[in-house]
Amino acid sequence: MPEKKLPNRWSVAIAAVVMQICLGAVYGWSVFVKPLVANYHWPLTRVSLAFTLAVAFLGVGTVIGGLWQDRVGPRKVATVAGVLYGIGYLVAAWASSTGSLSMLYIGYGVIAGIGMGMGYITPVATIAKWFPDRRGLMTGIAVCGYGAGALVMSPFAAREIVRFGIPATFATLGIVYLILVVASAQFYANPPEGWRPAGWQPTSAVARAATTVNFTVSQAMRTWQFWLLWLMLFLNVSAGIMVISQASPMAQQIAGLSAIAAAGVVGLISIFNAIGRVFWAWVSDYIGRAATYALLYAIEVGALFFLVRAHSAGAFSVSVALIGLCYGGGFGVMPSFTADFFGPKFMGGIYGWILLAWGAGAIPSPILIARVRETTGVYAPAIHILNVVVLVALILPLLARKRPVPPGEVVEMRRSSVA
């Protein structure tokens, strides 16, 4: 394809950020928690399940969207994702107007969750192909918007819930997100196979360490490195999403903040979630993906330790900001980690499967912290359990320094062993 007919890769990047801001609204879920509990008298655990389902089905959506994108390209997949995402919010609006918790699960949890996953994987995989020269930084920027989604949505939703109620707030968000996501999708396209920016050669240590072989999905999943990356993301998600899912009520209990001030904490997490996606992705371009993940785990251990002891607004804010920074960093680094290991050609399908760790990680820790809070009245025991798990996980990045053997070399090794 002649160079002049290629889309501007920066327009693809801008569209990716806009789409991710819309999809990242899920991180502002805690703003809805107390109003739903108060208005409908649903138990906290059952309300929290809507968020858990959304992130769990996000993982399903990433697999569907990733595999489909490898076949038909990113534009069609992202368009369908926007439609599903908007419809999910509209179903949630109807569910909250009728008091149907099961329909809230279907709308916000299943439909919006699948649309969110399909939409999330599309720009990430596309950006990895357009920016081999800045793979870490640009995939970090692509998912930065996702981390900032709650920063935009949370204060708006908090005010709208007070003024117009929960159903109207869900409906407004659904219409706006449907329009913006579908519009952003029209900017997406894949570059020609083997495309590189004019004059660029992989000269940095990290770029040279990246594989030049494109693994298929099945080839990647047969390597132990694939499952190591899956586990690393799973644990990082578990640590961050436990705090995010209960950020607002946790701030009110531990630090004694008001509901409005607690909504500000949700926004603070979103800011650092977004910053972490760009900052740590940029750092990983220089010190390597594995070393960056080791730093993320180490900081999370310290932040979780101090979180339960943070009884002032300032101390609590610092703790959750660090957790948000590392949580976002895990998502910022993992796309380039995956592309470095397995190549960019089938990035959609491969990373879609790895992102199932996101959905899986969203199940145990939010349920654990909600159940512990209901039974003991405090959050500390659940946070201590997770902190021990993350401490043990520090060994995983050390194992991730070894790249997978390219498929051709695997075949040759097998043949020589048979001989």
C-alpha positions in Angstrom: 0.0 0.0 0.0 1.5 3.4 -1.0 2.5 5.5 2.0 0.2 8.4 0.9 -2.8 6.2 1.3 -2.1 5.2 4.8 -4.1 6.8 7.6 -2.3 9.1 10.0 -1.2 7.0 12.8 -1.6 9.9 15.3 -5.3 10.1 14.4 -5.6 6.5 15.3 -4.0 7.2 18.6 -6.3 10.1 19.4 -9.4 8.0 18.6 -8.0 5.3 20.8 -7.8 7.6 23.8 -11.3 9.0 23.3 -12.7 5.5 23.1 -10.8 4.3 26.2 -12.1 7.3 28.3 -15.6 6.2 27.5 -14.9 2.5 28.3 -13.0 3.4 31.5 -16.1 4.7 33.2 -16.4 1.3 34.8 -13.8 2.4 37.4 -16.3 4.9 38.7 -18.7 2.2 39.7 -18.3 2.9 43.4 -20.2 6.2 42.9 -23.3 4.1 42.3 -22.8 1.7 45.2 -24.2 3.6 48.1 -27.2 5.1 46.2 -28.2 1.6 44.9 -27.9 0.1 48.4 -29.9 3.0 49.9 -32.6 3.3 47.3 -33.3 -0.4 46.7 -32.1 -1.9 50.0 -30.0 -4.4 48.1 -27.1 -6.0 50.1 -23.7 -4.5 49.4 -22.3 -7.9 48.2 -25.1 -8.2 45.6 -24.7 -4.6 44.3 -20.9 -5.2 44.1 -21.6 -8.2 41.9 -22.7 -6.0 39.0 -19.1 -4.5 38.9 -17.6 -7.9 39.2 -19.7 -9.2 36.3 -18.8 -6.2 34.2 -15.1 -6.8 34.5 -15.4 -10.6 34.3 -17.3 -10.3 31.0 -14.9 -7.7 29.9 -12.4 -10.6 29.7 -14.8 -12.6 27.5 -15.2 -9.5 25.3 -11.4 -9.2 24.9 -11.2 -12.7 23.6 -14.1 -12.3 21.2 -12.9 -8.9 20.0 -9.3 -9.9 19.7 -9.8 -13.0 17.7 -12.4 -11.3 15.5 -10.2 -8.3 14.9 -7.4 -10.5 13.6 -9.9 -11.7 10.9 -11.9 -8.5 9.9 -9.8 -5.6 11.2 -10.4 -3.2 14.1 -13.1 -0.8 12.7 -15.9 -3.3 12.6 -15.1 -4.8 16.0 -14.9 -1.4 17.7 -18.2 -0.3 16.1 -20.0 -3.3 17.5 -18.3 -2.8 20.8 -19.7 0.8 21.0 -23.2 -0.4 20.3 -23.1 -3.1 22.9 -21.6 -0.8 25.5 -24.2 1.9 25.0 -27.1 -0.6 25.1 -25.7 -2.1 28.3 -26.0 1.2 30.0 -29.5 1.7 28.7 -30.6 -1.7 30.0 -29.0 -0.7 33.4 -31.2 2.5 33.3 -34.3 0.4 32.7 -33.3 -2.1 35.4 -32.7 0.6 38.0 -36.1 2.3 37.2 -37.9 -1.0 37.8 -35.8 -2.2 40.7 -34.6 -5.3 38.9 -31.2 -6.4 40.1 -31.0 -9.3 37.7 -31.5 -6.9 34.7 -28.8 -4.7 36.2 -26.5 -7.7 36.0 -27.5 -8.4 32.4 -27.2 -4.8 31.3 -24.2 -3.4 33.1 -22.5 -6.7 33.9 -23.0 -8.8 30.7 -23.8 -6.6 27.8 -21.8 -3.5 28.7 -19.0 -5.8 30.0 -18.6 -7.7 26.7 -18.8 -4.4 24.7 -16.2 -2.9 27.0 -13.8 -5.8 26.4 -14.3 -5.8 22.6 -13.6 -2.1 22.6 -10.6 -2.2 24.9 -8.6 -4.8 23.0 -9.1 -3.1 19.6 -7.1 0.1 20.0 -4.5 -1.6 22.1 -3.7 -4.2 19.4 -3.9 -1.6 16.6 -1.6 0.9 18.3 1.0 -1.8 18.9 1.2 -2.3 15.1 1.4 1.4 14.2 4.0 2.4 16.8 6.9 -0.3 16.8 9.2 2.6 17.5 7.4 3.7 20.7 5.6 0.5 21.6 5.6 0.9 25.4 4.8 4.6 25.5 2.1 4.5 22.9 0.3 1.5 24.1 0.5 3.1 27.5 -1.1 6.3 26.1 -3.8 4.2 24.4 -4.9 2.7 27.7 -4.3 5.9 29.6 -7.7 7.1 28.6 -9.3 4.0 30.2 -7.7 4.9 33.5 -9.0 8.4 33.2 -12.5 7.3 32.4 -13.7 7.5 36.0 -12.2 10.9 36.5 -14.5 12.3 33.8 -17.6 10.2 34.8 -17.5 10.1 38.6 -18.2 13.8 39.5 -20.7 14.0 36.6 -22.5 10.8 37.8 -22.5 11.9 41.4 -24.2 15.2 40.6 -26.6 13.6 38.1 -27.7 10.9 40.6 -28.5 13.6 43.2 -30.4 15.8 40.7 -32.1 13.3 38.4 -31.8 9.9 39.9 -29.9 6.7 39.1 -32.0 5.6 36.0 -31.6 9.0 34.2 -27.8 9.0 34.9 -27.4 5.5 33.4 -29.4 6.5 30.3 -27.5 9.7 29.7 -24.2 7.9 30.0 -25.3 5.1 27.7 -26.4 7.5 24.9 -23.2 9.6 25.1 -20.9 6.6 25.2 -22.6 4.9 22.3 -22.1 7.9 20.1 -18.5 8.6 21.0 -17.3 5.0 20.9 -18.9 4.3 17.5 -17.5 7.6 16.1 -14.0 6.8 17.4 -14.1 3.4 15.8 -14.3 4.9 12.3 -10.7 6.1 12.6 -9.2 2.6 13.0 -7.3 0.6 10.4 -4.4 -1.8 10.5 -1.1 -0.8 8.8 0.2 -3.1 6.0 2.0 -6.2 7.2 5.7 -5.5 7.9 5.1 -1.7 8.0 7.7 0.4 9.8 7.9 4.2 10.3 10.2 5.7 7.7 13.9 5.4 8.6 13.3 3.6 11.9 15.5 0.7 13.0 15.2 -1.2 16.4 18.3 0.1 18.1 17.4 0.3 21.8 18.1 -2.7 24.1 14.4 -3.3 24.7 13.5 -3.1 21.0 16.3 -5.5 20.1 15.1 -7.9 22.7 11.7 -8.0 21.2 10.9 -11.1 19.0 10.9 -10.7 15.2 8.7 -13.8 14.9 4.9 -13.6 14.9 3.5 -16.4 17.1 -0.1 -17.5 16.3 -2.5 -17.6 19.1 -2.2 -21.3 19.6 1.6 -21.2 19.4 1.7 -18.5 22.1 -0.7 -20.3 24.4 1.6 -23.4 24.3 4.4 -21.5 25.9 4.9 -21.1 29.7 5.7 -17.4 29.2 2.1 -16.8 28.0 0.7 -18.2 31.2 3.3 -16.3 33.3 2.1 -13.0 31.8 -1.5 -14.1 32.4 -0.7 -14.7 36.1 1.2 -11.5 36.5 -1.7 -9.4 35.1 -4.2 -11.4 37.2 -2.4 -10.6 40.5 -1.9 -6.9 39.6 -5.6 -6.7 38.7 -6.6 -8.4 42.0 -4.6 -5.9 44.1 -5.9 -2.8 42.3 -9.5 -3.7 41.7 -10.1 -4.7 45.3 -9.5 -1.1 46.3 -11.2 0.4 43.3 -14.4 -1.5 43.8 -14.9 -0.2 47.3 -12.9 3.1 47.1 -15.8 5.4 48.0 -17.2 3.6 51.0 -13.7 2.6 52.1 -12.6 6.3 52.2 -15.7 7.1 54.2 -15.0 4.4 56.8 -11.1 4.4 57.1 -10.4 8.1 56.6 -13.8 9.5 57.7 -14.5 11.4 54.4 -17.9 12.6 53.3 -19.6 11.0 50.3 -18.6 14.0 48.1 -15.0 13.9 49.2 -14.9 10.1 48.8 -16.1 10.6 45.2 -13.0 12.8 44.8 -10.9 9.9 46.0 -12.4 7.8 43.1 -11.3 10.6 40.8 -7.8 10.6 42.3 -7.4 6.9 41.7 -8.5 7.5 38.1 -5.8 10.2 37.7 -3.0 8.0 38.9 -4.4 5.0 37.1 -4.1 7.0 33.9 -0.7 8.4 34.8 0.6 5.0 35.7 -0.4 3.6 32.3 1.8 6.1 30.5 4.6 6.5 33.0 5.4 2.9 33.6 4.9 2.0 29.9 7.5 4.7 29.1 9.8 3.5 31.9 9.6 -0.1 30.5 11.0 1.1 27.1 14.2 1.9 29.0 14.6 -0.6 31.8 12.6 -3.5 30.4 9.1 -4.9 31.0 10.1 -7.5 33.6 12.0 -5.0 35.8 9.1 -2.6 35.6 6.6 -5.2 36.8 8.9 -6.0 39.7 8.8 -2.3 40.8 5.0 -2.3 40.5 4.6 -5.2 42.8 7.0 -3.8 45.3 5.2 -0.5 45.5 1.8 -2.2 45.8 3.0 -4.2 48.8 4.0 -1.0 50.6 0.8 0.9 49.6 -1.5 -1.9 50.7 0.3 -2.1 54.1 -0.2 1.6 54.8 -3.7 1.8 53.4 -5.5 0.2 56.4 -3.5 2.6 58.7 -4.3 5.7 56.7 -6.8 7.4 59.0 -6.3 10.9 57.6 -7.5 12.2 54.2 -3.9 12.9 53.1 -2.5 9.5 54.1 -5.4 7.6 52.5 -5.1 9.6 49.3 -1.4 8.9 49.0 -2.0 5.2 49.5 -4.8 4.8 47.0 -2.9 7.0 44.5 0.1 4.7 44.6 -2.2 1.7 44.2 -3.9 3.4 41.2 -0.4 4.2 39.7 0.7 0.6 39.9 -2.6 -0.9 38.8 -2.6 1.3 35.7 1.0 0.6 35.1 0.3 -3.1 34.9 -2.1 -2.4 32.0 0.3 0.0 30.4 3.2 -2.4 30.3 1.5 -5.7 29.5 0.5 -4.9 25.8 4.1 -4.2 24.8 5.3 -7.1 27.0 3.0 -9.4 25.0 4.0 -7.9 21.6 7.7 -8.2 22.5 7.3 -11.9 23.4 4.9 -13.0 20.6 5.0 -10.3 17.8 2.4 -7.8 16.8 0.6 -9.7 13.9 -1.8 -11.7 16.0 -1.7 -9.3 19.0 -5.5 -9.0 19.1 -6.1 -12.7 19.7 -3.1 -13.3 22.0 -3.6 -10.3 24.2 -7.3 -10.9 24.2 -6.7 -14.2 25.9 -4.2 -12.6 28.3 -6.8 -10.1 29.3 -9.0 -12.9 30.5 -6.8 -12.5 33.6 -8.4 -9.1 34.0 -11.9 -10.6 34.2 -10.7 -13.5 36.4 -8.9 -11.1 38.7 -12.0 -9.0 39.1 -14.0 -11.9 40.6 -12.3 -13.0 43.9 -11.0 -9.8 45.4 -14.0 -7.5 45.1 -16.3 -10.3 46.5 -13.8 -11.0 49.2 -13.5 -7.4 50.4 -17.3 -6.9 50.3 -18.0 -10.1 52.2 -15.3 -9.3 54.8 -16.8 -5.8 55.2 -20.3 -7.2 55.7 -19.2 -9.9 58.2 -16.6 -8.0 60.2 -17.5 -4.4 59.6 -13.9 -3.5 58.5 -11.8 -3.8 55.3 -8.4 -4.7 56.9 -8.5 -8.5 56.9 -9.1 -8.7 53.2 -6.4 -6.2 52.4 -3.9 -8.1 54.5 -4.6 -11.4 52.7 -4.0 -9.8 49.3 -0.9 -8.0 50.5 0.7 -11.4 51.3 -0.2 -12.7 47.9 1.4 -9.7 46.1 4.5 -10.1 48.2 5.0 -13.7 47.1 4.3 -12.6 43.5 7.5 -10.6 43.4 9.3 -13.7 42.1 7.2 -13.8 38.9 8.9 -10.9 37.0 12.3 -12.6 37.6 11.0 -15.6 35.6 9.7 -13.3 32.9 13.1 -12.3 31.7 13.4 -15.3 29.4 11.7 -14.8 26.0 9.7 -17.7 24.5 11.5 -19.8 21.8 10.2 -18.9 18.3 7.9 -21.6 16.8 10.4 -22.6 14.1 13.1 -23.3 16.7 10.6 -25.4 18.7 10.1 -27.6 15.6 13.8 -27.9 15.0 14.4 -28.8 18.7 11.7 -31.5 18.5 13.1 -33.0 15.4 16.6 -33.2 16.7 15.4 -34.8 19.9 13.5 -37.4 18.0 16.6 -38.1 15.9 
